[in-house]
Amino acid sequence: MAADTPAPRADAPPSRPRPHTRRQPWILTYHSVTDPGDDPYGITVSPDRLDEQLSWLRGRRLRGVGVSELLRAGAGQRGLVGLTFDDGYADFLDEALPVLRRHGFRATVFVLPGRPGGVNEWDPLGPRKPLLTHEDVRRVAAAGMEVGSHGLRHQDLTALTDEELRRETRHSRELIGDLTGSLPEGFCYPYGYVDRRVADAARTAGYGYACALAPGPLLSRFALPRTHISQADRGVRLWAKDLRHGLRQVTSPAAGHRSAERARAGGPR
């Protein structure tokens, strides 16, 4: 680099238009959209930061869509990025949805039909945040967002009996179908935990795809990798996460199944 070439700003996107050719669709993972001041797990982004992140995507000629739409695009997915919101927080309607609409983006919202109007009891730390009611879930669907299942009550599915697992996958799908008028296409594993039995249960329940975080050797349509997005992610950090996703290789078997102890300690939920 020449001595008189100015250094790029820390939050500026790199000059190259694309860092790589993706081998897997890029799917971003959000959770709660509100004030991130009390957030021990790093899963909350402010509405302003969400707006900035979606502006960054648009600046790179990327359009946010739900996962079903992304997968239907298949080989023509260039220019699309999947947006997902886990846990079904009630703040999606008032905080995230207006930002998505402003950018003309869509998303998949993974909800917990077994906890209508409840709170995030599975998180031992941090504030209690309200969840979508059944009527709220209908509003999300009516707004043009894809509604998917996150199970009934946000449990580690790998620790359940076969019957409990069937309820979390199949019954949650039926409940959402009753609420929205159509059976959901997508499932999202709570905590990102997935093993082969759980992935098979999602397939058997009738879903068309399922999302994990780092599925390792289970990588497939029923263990799609995703990228966690936090309040700290701007410009270069987003670009680096895009690059890392594109270079992601199948990892060790442990990558697809974190321990419950690690989940309790913090990190994406």
N, C-alpha and C positions, 0 to 999 in steps of 0.2 A: 504494500500500500504506500503511495506517495506520502511524503511528510506533510504536505499541505492539504491532504484529504481530511475533511472533518470527520470525527468519530460519530457514529450513529447514536441517537438518543437511546437510553435504556429501554424506553417503552415504544420505540419506533419499529414497525415491521421491517424485516430484511428486504433488500431491494429485489431479490429474485422473486418471480411471481408464484412459484410453487416449490416447496422444498423436496418433493419426491413424488413418485407415482404410488398411490396407495394400493396395497394388496388386499386390504380389508376395508370395508366402509368405516368412516370415522364417525363415532358416536360419542357425544359429550354428555357427561353426567352432572346434573344439577340436583339440588335438594330444595332447601328453603330459600326464599327470596324476601329478605327483610333486613333490618339492622343487624350486621354481623358482630356487634360489639361483644356479646356474650355467646361465644361459639367454640367450645373446647374441641370439637371434632373437625373444624375447618370445612363445614359443609354449607355455610350460609354465604350468599352474596347479596349485596345491596341492589336495589333496582337500578341505581345509577351505574354500578359496575356491570350489571347484566347488559344494560344499554351499550356501554362501552365495548363489551366483549362481542355483542352481536354486530356492532358497527365495524369491528375489526374483521369479522367474517365477511360482511358485505364488501369491505374494502379489498378483500382477496377473492371477490367474485364467487363467494360461497353463499348458498341459501339454506337456511335451517328448515328441516322437515321432520315429520314423525318417522319412526323406524320402519314401519310398514311401507311407507312411500319410498324411503331410501332403498329398501330391499327390492321393491318392485322395479326400481330403475335399473337394477342389475348392472350390466357392463356400462350402462349409460349414466352411472351415478356421479360422474365427474361434475363438480360444481355444486354438489349437495353434501350436507353434513347433517347427521341425526342429532336431534336435541331431545334429551330425556330429563324428566323431573321425578325423582324417587320419593316414596313415602306418602305422597298425597297430602302435602301441607296445605292448609286453608289459604295461606298467603299467595298461592299460585293465582287465584282469581283476581285479587286486588292489586298485586304487585308485579307478577311475572307476565300475566296475560296482556296487560296494556302495552308492555314493552315489546312482546312478540308481535302484536298487531301493528305497532308503529313501524316495525321492520318488514312486515309482510311475511313473517316466519310462522311455521307450525311446529308442534312438538308432540311427544308422547308423554303422558302423565301416568305413572304407575301408582295405583291407588290400593288402599287396604279396605275392602268392603266389609271386613269383620270388625272394624273400629270406626264406624261412622260417627263423626263429630267428637271423636276421642282426642287423645294427646299422644305424644311420642314416649310412651311408658318404657320402651325398650332401651332408651338412653339413660344411663345412671347419672350422667352429668349434664349440666346446662339447663336452660329454661324449658318448661313444658310448653309445647307449641300445638295449637289446635290443628286437627286434621279435617279434611273435607267431609261434609255430611253427604248422605245419599243424594239429596237435592243438588248439592254443589257438584257432585260427579256428573249429574245430568247437565248442569250448566257448562261444565268443561267440554263435554261432548257436543253440546249445542253450539259452542264457540268454534267448532271445527278442529279441535284438538283430538288426537288419538288417545283413547283411554285403554291402558293395559293393567294387568294384575301384578301386584307385589305380594301375592299371597293374602291370606285372611288377616293375620295379626302380626306380621313382621317377626317371624320365628326363623331360627336356624333350621332349614329344611333337612339338612344332612343328619340331624339328631332325632328326627321324628320316625314313628312307626310307619309302615306302608299305608295304613288306613288314614293316619293323620296327614301324611303327605298327599294322599288323594284328595282330602278335603281342602288342603291349602292350595292345590293346583286346580282341580276340577271344579270344586264347589265355588271357589272365588270367581272362576270364569263364568259360571252360571249366574251368580249374583250380579256381576257387572253386565251381563247380557240382559238381565231383567231390568236393570236401571237405564241402560242406554238404548235398548232395542236391538243391539247386535252383539254377538259374542266377540270378546276381544281377541285380537290376533297375537298380542305380545304378552310375555311374562318376564318378570325381573326377579332374580334371586335375592332375597333379603341378605344384607351384609356382603353380597357378592359370592356367598358360599355355594358351591356346586360340586357334586361328584356325579359319577355316571348314573347312579340310581335316580338322583334328583332330575338330571337332564332327561332321562327316559320318561320320568313321570310328567314332565312338562309336555313332551311330545305326545304321550298317550292321552293327556287331557284335551288335546285338540288344538293347542297353540301352533302358530306358524313359525315362531321364533322365540328365543329367550335371551335375555341380557345378563352377563356376568360383569366382572371387572377385569381380572387377569385369569382367564380360564386355562392357561397352560395347554397340555396335550388334548384337552376336551374341546379345543377351539372348533366351532362349527356353528351352524345356524341356531343351535340350541345352547350355545355358550359363546355369545358374541362379546368380544372385548370392548371396553369403553374407556374413556378418558375422564378422570375426575377433574372438575373445574371448581376453583375456589376464588375467594375475594382477591387473592394475591395475583391472579392470572391476568396479565396485560401483555400487549405487544410481543416482545421477545419470548416471554414465558409461554404464551400461546403458540407461537411459531415452533418453539422447541418441543412442546407436547405433540404438535402435529407431526413433526419430524420423527419423534420417538415412536409414535403410533405406526408410522409408515415403515419403520425399521424393525418393528416388533417381530420376534421369532417365537416359535413355540418354546415355552420355558419348562422348568422342572415340574413334576407332578404336584408338588406342594403349592405351586402358584395358584392353582384353581381352588384351593380349599384352605382358607386361613383358619387359625384356631379361634375358638370363642374367646380365649383370654386376650388375644390381640385385638379383637373387636371391642371388648370392654375397655381396653386401654385407650381407644380413640381411633381416629381415622374415618374414612368414608363409611357411611352407614348404609 
